[in-house]
Amino acid sequence: MTYLVALRRVLFSIVAFAALLLVAPITAFSQTINTTPVNVPGLCNSVSFHQIPGNGNYFVGRRLLTTTDGCSGSNWTLSLFQMDWSSHTLNRIRDVISLPVALTDQNATITSAYDPTVMSFNGELWMSFECVDTGASSGGVSACLAPISSTTFDVDTSRMTVAVSAIQQTAFNDGYSASVPKLFQFGGTPYMYWSVSHFVQSADGPLLSDTTTRGAMLAQESSGLRRLWVNGSLGARISTLNSQFTTEVFGLTSGQNLLDGTADSFDIKVVNGKVLLTTAVGGKGCGTPTSPAYGCYRLQIRSSTTPLGNGIFNGSIATTALPFNPHEYSKFITDPNGSSFVIGQYLQVQGGGTPAPANTIPNGMSMFPIDLNALQFSATDSTPAPAPAHAGEFFYTAFDTLRQFQTGCKQGSPRPNQNSGECAAAVSRYCRSQGYEAGGVLVENAGNIAAVACVTSSKSSMVQTTIPALTAYQATCTSNNMYSGDCASAINAFCSAAGYGGGGYGPMEISGSNVALSCMGDQIATHVATTFTALSAQSACDGSWPGTGSCHSAVHRSCQALGYASGYGVTDYSQDNVIMGCIKKNISN
């Protein structure tokens, strides 16, 4: 090899590498994050802390009021903690409030207090915290305000207010909380944001549907106790959805599948004239940080140049690498050297078959450094869409999650009759939200646990047709028995005739005479001969109604026993003879 040829090859490699950088830039999701574990010894679920302004070694946090052990009980109190920066340990010193607190002039009795934030205002320290009001006002989960001592940090309950009250859910109206209140001042004026968890009625009772963030300006009484209230409502609490004095500062983003379910928030810091907000976002199905949904409750830092306005945080997202994990209570803190960090509780990544990205961090409470002055912001969310590794996958989810897609899906009887498609629609919509465009099927259920088999569109398809088209294959398949064995046979025949070697199942959706089916290619699915006798050894299943949940469980277990990922039900049968559909395992998407 001549020197010139070698040089050309080196130059070519450099150019090719540069081109690769141009077409494949490093993204926040491909970067690792260095974290430091934070310890909170001796307490259960104490994961919400706020650093006291001007006293960086001290934090306020929540402590469970226990009965027989460290993790039993339902009420919380507020405690003072001191950070040992050398070991990154938050050691509890003592409680700073004694409960219950009777606020007779407000018809309120506060029995639980937790999730605090603290700000400095008018020469005093003020604390907001989530509180439970069980008094005559029945405020429920509300937002409370009170000053705290600048030396002992004890709460001055004589000046406490229930500033924002929840709307209690009834059989006739939805419920809305006033949770995780967050205090800050901007331009010398105090403000408070709070999270609004929206509860609806479902087949199994109250269901957390979505969470958004509202905000309001605060005002102080000019004399007397000089308490803080929402501006415009001095001396009286307001409702969490009050439209006269409050506004939704961070809401759901319609049409964006990873932003249309949760717009929660946890902390605020004003930096260089910008209001920075730590948020938790997710798509439909993301009700809580433990919901089994891709990208659920992931951390985003958002910004606004003004403290109040409709949707002011919806269009400005920090582009820096942040943990992809579901998180709770991520807060801005400063160490003794003046360096900035984010501290929070980080949970296991959920994803239904999509591999966790590089910016996933270990579970638990931890902190990581962040340069708040160097943050850059974008109007668009760069979170990658879910990308399942396999074309078909079996995994667990929850009926609470499925009901967010179809409130009528009942966990005790997911398929009560041959024309009940609520859970079929819920599963299909959930699977599609996780990157499985061809839908899925419920294969097991126990309490709130739902096991589903989902398939992508790479080797199967969501196919639209009509009920008359299915009736042409099986005359006894009608609009009155869409989840019967007769219609299962018709659907399988329809998909097979359309060239899908694995047949199909469904319907996933029904609208009038139109139905959506999942048709399975032979690359991902296959038909397997068995008998009702053999299936019944797994779970009760016979020819009287092969579409029962019990039959789906029997098929799923039988397919798994043969080495398949799962199954999608009885696709045809005659007397004791059965053809079942099995989903192949580890087929690349």
CORRALIN-V384909 format. One record per backbone hydrogen bond with DSSP energy under -1.0 kcal/mol. NH is the residue of the N-H (numbers start at 1). CO is the residue of the C=O. If there is no record, write none. Layout:
nh;co
NH;CO
NH;CO
This chain:
nh;co
6;2
7;3
8;4
9;5
10;6
11;7
12;8
13;9
14;10
15;11
16;12
17;13
18;14
19;15
20;16
21;17
22;18
23;19
24;20
30;27
36;367
38;365
39;88
47;45
50;60
52;58
55;52
58;55
59;81
60;50
61;79
63;77
65;75
66;64
77;63
79;61
80;94
81;59
82;91
83;57
84;89
88;84
89;84
90;39
91;82
93;80
96;78
101;110
103;108
106;103
107;104
108;103
110;101
111;132
113;76
114;130
117;128
119;126
121;124
124;121
126;119
127;146
128;117
129;144
130;114
131;142
132;112
133;140
134;109
137;107
138;135
140;133
142;131
143;164
144;129
145;161
146;127
148;125
149;154
155;96
156;147
157;155
159;156
160;157
161;145
163;143
163;161
164;143
165;238
166;139
167;176
170;173
175;199
176;167
177;197
178;141
179;195
182;193
184;191
186;189
189;186
191;184
192;216
193;182
194;214
195;179
196;212
198;210
199;175
200;207
202;205
203;407
205;202
207;200
209;198
210;198
212;196
213;250
214;194
215;247
216;192
218;190
219;229
221;227
226;223
229;219
231;217
233;230
236;233
238;163
240;165
242;239
247;215
250;213
253;259
256;253
259;256
261;282
262;282
263;211
264;280
266;278
269;276
271;274
274;271
275;304
276;269
277;302
278;267
279;300
280;264
281;298
282;262
286;283
287;285
291;288
293;291
296;293
298;281
298;295
300;279
302;277
303;316
304;275
311;248
312;309
313;249
314;311
317;378
318;301
319;376
324;359
327;297
328;345
331;343
333;341
335;339
338;335
341;333
342;368
343;331
344;366
345;328
346;364
347;326
358;29
360;357
364;346
366;344
367;36
368;342
370;340
378;317
389;353
391;587
393;454
395;452
397;450
399;448
402;398
403;399
405;402
406;402
409;406
420;417
425;421
426;422
427;423
428;424
429;425
430;426
431;427
432;428
433;429
434;430
435;432
436;431
437;435
438;455
439;436
441;453
443;451
444;451
446;449
449;446
450;397
451;444
452;395
453;441
454;393
455;439
456;391
461;519
463;517
465;515
467;513
470;466
471;467
472;468
473;470
474;470
477;474
481;478
483;418
484;481
488;484
489;485
490;486
491;487
492;488
493;489
494;490
495;491
496;492
497;493
498;494
499;496
500;495
502;520
503;500
505;518
508;516
511;514
514;511
515;465
516;509
517;463
518;505
519;461
520;503
521;459
524;521
525;521
526;582
528;580
530;578
532;576
535;531
536;532
538;535
539;535
548;545
552;548
553;549
554;550
555;551
556;552
557;553
558;554
559;555
560;556
561;557
563;560
564;559
565;583
566;583
568;581
571;579
572;579
574;577
577;574
578;530
579;572
580;528
581;569
582;526
583;566
584;524
589;389
